[in-house]
Amino acid sequence: MIKKALEDILVSSGVVNTQQVEECQKEIESTGASLDRCLIEKQFATAEQLAKAYAEYASYEYIDAITEKEADLELLGKIPLQFLRDNVVIPIKKDGAITVVTSNPLNFQPLDELTMLLGGEVKYAVAPEATIIEAINKFYPLEGGKQMMEELEEEDKELDEVALEGIDEKDIMTMASEAPVIKLVNQILFQAVKRGASDIHIEPFEKELRVRFRIDGVMQTVMTVPKRIQGALVSRIKIMANLDIAEKRIPQDGRINIKLADKAVDIRVSILPVAYGERVVMRLLDKSRSFKPLEEMGLSEQDYKWVSEAIEEPNGIIFVTGPTGSGKTTTLYSVLSALNKPDTNIITVEDPVEYQLAGIGQVQVKDKVGMTFASALRSILRQDPDVVMIGEIRDQETAQIAIQAALTGHLVLSTLHTNDAPASITRLVDMGVEPFLIASSVELIIAQRLVRKLCEKCRKQYNPPEDLLRRLGITPEEAKGITFYEPGKCSECSESGYKGRIPIFEVMKVSEDIAKLIMERADTGQIKKQAIADGMTLLVQDGIRRIKEGLTTVEEVLSVATAGE
């Protein structure tokens, strides 16, 4: 009766038709899958449409998002994490009342159990499964905090022995019963992923150990740990990264692969001996991350047109340039995603391979065994590629091979470390590459920076000082037509005023006039002047475009680009 009623609701509301329901019912008989899972997999309906139908059927409120304000940590802490995950339910505080959110109100047992556990006075709501899982992973309070630090202080067991225990493929969020030093490392990793950190820094000082995260490009102190925990904590990380725990005099590099909130996370570990012990830096890479399509990267209309045309070319080189941490790899992967088609053979050589891309051959550089960028590139060219991506042009040999590849019918993508697009030409010449080879092979150069994005919930209008506007090249008359924003403070952005980062670009197309200047060994200034005449938008000008869109601030743009560039 209940199933029939639900099917009737889905059909009568126009979510699906009778034929689609019947097709799924036949499949359910043979596979045992649920009706809603079948409808979603066959793309007859979305999870959101089904959740709304469930809500209508049960006369419950439909929720499309769960905010940090609604996620009551004390309430969540009363329920085992595994129970919430297995049953796809979450208790929240909404409008002052306890509300149990479910993806399937027809699954009565977990709702009844939660009602009893929470005291009986609860309301119910329906949300898509993905919304609930995301909220559980984001807001569930990992056991630890103050209690964990107290346990560490009272730990009688030899800390170093505990730190050396092996690890397996368990999700670290479920390892709440482990020894305190293991829980501490898990807590640090969990909080870093939860808060969207790109790096974790563990820094030893004379009397304490400081833990900092890099979030949206800015370092933030998250905790200090007793000095006596230092040896065990570093040993634990070394064990996880398969490093030598006895070696404390030389730098070491390793990798950790963990599951966190059912998400695979790859962590690059760097350990460096310093004055008061060993300094640990961990770079977090989300293996499940998907890259934005090129049209969603934030390029201006003109820049997007130039980039789209360049990647359609059968041969030539496209460079992405900028300092470390400016998003070059992300841009390259977005370009690769656009080029990744069944009829295209793409091979990359990287150090390291940061993200796995299906359908693309990715080669890891290993200097110790002689697998350098140059040697790998020579071998790759014998693999009949259409597109080659080189992680970085580091020397003359790699640059020469890349240019020869571009001249012999390959599209080559790579990165350089220069301040702007025109300076890339000078860098290649300085490496010893002949100007005529550069002029005939380089198609496009993309310079970029990352600026913090304003939190849309708490940003507020203001009038920036004239001296700041002058530094950006904005006149008082121009400023009158722009609405400027500054960061506010709210729980959504952890009181920082910013949430995420966005790129600003400077795209230089190598026109015939620029090619002539390259052949004449013109300096960067002359090349830049010609590029501007050809229509190139400077980094600072693209930053002003983002300010006008209300996405970032004057200060953020000035921190990465100036009008004098």
Secondary structure, DSSP 8 states (H G I E B T S, - for coil): -HHHHHHHHHHHTTSS-HHHHHHHHHHHHHH---HHHHHHHTTSS-HHHHHHHHHHHHT-EE-S---TTT--HHHHHTS-HHHHHHHTEEEEEETTEEEEEES-TT-HHHHHHHHHHTTS--EEEE--HHHHHHHHHHH---S-HHHHHHHHHH--S-HHHHHT----SSBGGG-TTS-HHHHHHHHHHHHHHHTTEEEEEEEE-SSEEEEEEEETTEEEEEEEEEGGGHHHHHHHHHHHTT--SS--SS-EEEEEEEEETTEEEEEEEEEEEETTEEEEEEEEEETT-----GGGS---HHHHHHHHHHHTSSSEEEEEE-STTSSHHHHHHHHHHHH--TT--EEEEESS--S--TT-EEEE-BGGGTB-HHHHHHHHGGG--SEEEES---SHHHHHHHHHHHHTT-EEEEEE--SSSHHHHHHHHHHT--HHHHHHHEEEEEEEEEEEEE-TTT-EE----HHHHHHHT--HHHHTT---EE----GGGTTSSEEEEEEEEEEEE--HHHHHHHHTT--HHHHHHHHHHTT---HHHHHHHHHHTTSS-HHHHHHH--TT-
